[in-house]
Amino acid sequence: MKKILLIVAALFVLHNAKAQSSNNSYREDSWHLVVGPSGLVNVKPGSDVLHIGYGAEGQLEYYPTNYVGVTVSTGYLRLIGAKPNGVKLPDFSFVPIRAGLKGFVVSNLYLLADVGIGFASPKGMLNSTFVKTIAPGIGYSNQDIGLDISLKYENLNQRNNYLSMFGLNVAYSFNLSGSGY
């Protein structure tokens, strides 16, 4: 009798765990605001001039389905100028305005693709204050606690001058629809 009760209890627990892991309806027809700090590493060119950076980003997301979200994002990113020969080079600041898609390949893992424009300072770095940007990436979203972690490749381009960097964003996702997290 104990074995039967143990088997029934185990089946009940496994069934409930499966039902919870496959329930992604918290996303469908919902709005989320994702905000958090970013860390940056310059890849090319000018990695000897600009090394690492920091910033903050915010992203508004709408999910028309369980697995695909439409995003609009902005933020402030700053790469710190190096000190070759003891002379401090200027920092590079960038304010992106992007739109994109966020697609979940499994319940917590997603791919993202953003495109947009941005405003750069000083303008001498890319010969303009107005630049184009693309930012593909991969991320992890924990629906239970609202944690969103993404790794993005960011490319800024203006008239064949470009700047490329990798960014790590650790953010909190606020559910603006009132259900879920």
Secondary structure as a PSIPRED ss2 file (coil, helix, strand):
# PSIPRED VFORMAT (PSIPRED V4.0)

   1 M C   1.000  0.000  0.000
   2 K H   0.000  1.000  0.000
   3 K H   0.000  1.000  0.000
   4 I H   0.000  1.000  0.000
   5 L H   0.000  1.000  0.000
   6 L H   0.000  1.000  0.000
   7 I H   0.000  1.000  0.000
   8 V H   0.000  1.000  0.000
   9 A H   0.000  1.000  0.000
  10 A H   0.000  1.000  0.000
  11 L H   0.000  1.000  0.000
  12 F H   0.000  1.000  0.000
  13 V H   0.000  1.000  0.000
  14 L H   0.000  1.000  0.000
  15 H H   0.000  1.000  0.000
  16 N H   0.000  1.000  0.000
  17 A H   0.000  1.000  0.000
  18 K H   0.000  1.000  0.000
  19 A H   0.000  1.000  0.000
  20 Q H   0.000  1.000  0.000
  21 S H   0.000  1.000  0.000
  22 S C   1.000  0.000  0.000
  23 N C   1.000  0.000  0.000
  24 N C   1.000  0.000  0.000
  25 S C   1.000  0.000  0.000
  26 Y C   1.000  0.000  0.000
  27 R C   1.000  0.000  0.000
  28 E C   1.000  0.000  0.000
  29 D C   1.000  0.000  0.000
  30 S E   0.000  0.000  1.000
  31 W E   0.000  0.000  1.000
  32 H E   0.000  0.000  1.000
  33 L E   0.000  0.000  1.000
  34 V E   0.000  0.000  1.000
  35 V E   0.000  0.000  1.000
  36 G E   0.000  0.000  1.000
  37 P E   0.000  0.000  1.000
  38 S E   0.000  0.000  1.000
  39 G E   0.000  0.000  1.000
  40 L E   0.000  0.000  1.000
  41 V E   0.000  0.000  1.000
  42 N E   0.000  0.000  1.000
  43 V E   0.000  0.000  1.000
  44 K E   0.000  0.000  1.000
  45 P C   1.000  0.000  0.000
  46 G C   1.000  0.000  0.000
  47 S C   1.000  0.000  0.000
  48 D C   1.000  0.000  0.000
  49 V C   1.000  0.000  0.000
  50 L E   0.000  0.000  1.000
  51 H E   0.000  0.000  1.000
  52 I E   0.000  0.000  1.000
  53 G E   0.000  0.000  1.000
  54 Y E   0.000  0.000  1.000
  55 G E   0.000  0.000  1.000
  56 A E   0.000  0.000  1.000
  57 E E   0.000  0.000  1.000
  58 G E   0.000  0.000  1.000
  59 Q E   0.000  0.000  1.000
  60 L E   0.000  0.000  1.000
  61 E E   0.000  0.000  1.000
  62 Y E   0.000  0.000  1.000
  63 Y E   0.000  0.000  1.000
  64 P C   1.000  0.000  0.000
  65 T C   1.000  0.000  0.000
  66 N C   1.000  0.000  0.000
  67 Y C   1.000  0.000  0.000
  68 V E   0.000  0.000  1.000
  69 G E   0.000  0.000  1.000
  70 V E   0.000  0.000  1.000
  71 T E   0.000  0.000  1.000
  72 V E   0.000  0.000  1.000
  73 S E   0.000  0.000  1.000
  74 T E   0.000  0.000  1.000
  75 G E   0.000  0.000  1.000
  76 Y E   0.000  0.000  1.000
  77 L E   0.000  0.000  1.000
  78 R E   0.000  0.000  1.000
  79 L E   0.000  0.000  1.000
  80 I E   0.000  0.000  1.000
  81 G E   0.000  0.000  1.000
  82 A C   1.000  0.000  0.000
  83 K C   1.000  0.000  0.000
  84 P H   0.000  1.000  0.000
  85 N H   0.000  1.000  0.000
  86 G H   0.000  1.000  0.000
  87 V C   1.000  0.000  0.000
  88 K C   1.000  0.000  0.000
  89 L C   1.000  0.000  0.000
  90 P C   1.000  0.000  0.000
  91 D C   1.000  0.000  0.000
  92 F E   0.000  0.000  1.000
  93 S E   0.000  0.000  1.000
  94 F E   0.000  0.000  1.000
  95 V E   0.000  0.000  1.000
  96 P E   0.000  0.000  1.000
  97 I E   0.000  0.000  1.000
  98 R E   0.000  0.000  1.000
  99 A E   0.000  0.000  1.000
 100 G E   0.000  0.000  1.000
 101 L E   0.000  0.000  1.000
 102 K E   0.000  0.000  1.000
 103 G E   0.000  0.000  1.000
 104 F E   0.000  0.000  1.000
 105 V C   1.000  0.000  0.000
 106 V C   1.000  0.000  0.000
 107 S C   1.000  0.000  0.000
 108 N C   1.000  0.000  0.000
 109 L E   0.000  0.000  1.000
 110 Y E   0.000  0.000  1.000
 111 L E   0.000  0.000  1.000
 112 L E   0.000  0.000  1.000
 113 A E   0.000  0.000  1.000
 114 D E   0.000  0.000  1.000
 115 V E   0.000  0.000  1.000
 116 G E   0.000  0.000  1.000
 117 I E   0.000  0.000  1.000
 118 G E   0.000  0.000  1.000
 119 F E   0.000  0.000  1.000
 120 A E   0.000  0.000  1.000
 121 S E   0.000  0.000  1.000
 122 P C   1.000  0.000  0.000
 123 K H   0.000  1.000  0.000
 124 G H   0.000  1.000  0.000
 125 M H   0.000  1.000  0.000
 126 L C   1.000  0.000  0.000
 127 N C   1.000  0.000  0.000
 128 S C   1.000  0.000  0.000
 129 T C   1.000  0.000  0.000
 130 F E   0.000  0.000  1.000
 131 V E   0.000  0.000  1.000
 132 K E   0.000  0.000  1.000
 133 T E   0.000  0.000  1.000
 134 I E   0.000  0.000  1.000
 135 A E   0.000  0.000  1.000
 136 P E   0.000  0.000  1.000
 137 G E   0.000  0.000  1.000
 138 I E   0.000  0.000  1.000
 139 G E   0.000  0.000  1.000
 140 Y E   0.000  0.000  1.000
 141 S E   0.000  0.000  1.000
 142 N E   0.000  0.000  1.000
 143 Q C   1.000  0.000  0.000
 144 D C   1.000  0.000  0.000
 145 I C   1.000  0.000  0.000
 146 G C   1.000  0.000  0.000
 147 L E   0.000  0.000  1.000
 148 D E   0.000  0.000  1.000
 149 I E   0.000  0.000  1.000
 150 S E   0.000  0.000  1.000
 151 L E   0.000  0.000  1.000
 152 K E   0.000  0.000  1.000
 153 Y E   0.000  0.000  1.000
 154 E E   0.000  0.000  1.000
 155 N E   0.000  0.000  1.000
 156 L E   0.000  0.000  1.000
 157 N E   0.000  0.000  1.000
 158 Q E   0.000  0.000  1.000
 159 R C   1.000  0.000  0.000
 160 N C   1.000  0.000  0.000
 161 N E   0.000  0.000  1.000
 162 Y E   0.000  0.000  1.000
 163 L E   0.000  0.000  1.000
 164 S E   0.000  0.000  1.000
 165 M E   0.000  0.000  1.000
 166 F E   0.000  0.000  1.000
 167 G E   0.000  0.000  1.000
 168 L E   0.000  0.000  1.000
 169 N E   0.000  0.000  1.000
 170 V E   0.000  0.000  1.000
 171 A E   0.000  0.000  1.000
 172 Y E   0.000  0.000  1.000
 173 S E   0.000  0.000  1.000
 174 F E   0.000  0.000  1.000
 175 N E   0.000  0.000  1.000
 176 L C   1.000  0.000  0.000
 177 S C   1.000  0.000  0.000
 178 G C   1.000  0.000  0.000
 179 S C   1.000  0.000  0.000
 180 G C   1.000  0.000  0.000
 181 Y C   1.000  0.000  0.000
